């Protein structure tokens, strides 16, 4: 009976740890997505055709 209770406690501990890791991963993904969107909004996208028409080709 003692081994079963220990197994139940370990299973619960592993379940809590897995939930914590999922939460940490989700927070990291959200933070990275926020940085990407902030970076894109601040500077904007540059299309290739826009800069090619402004400069001549080097010799």
C-alpha angles and dihedrals in degrees: 000000000000092000091052092052091048089050091051092050092048092048091051091048092051090048091053091047092050091050090050092050091050090051092049091049092050091050091050092049091048092048092049091048090051091051091049094049092045091050092049093048095047098052105016129216121294117214118217094234092055096062097036093063093052100056133051122230116266117246 
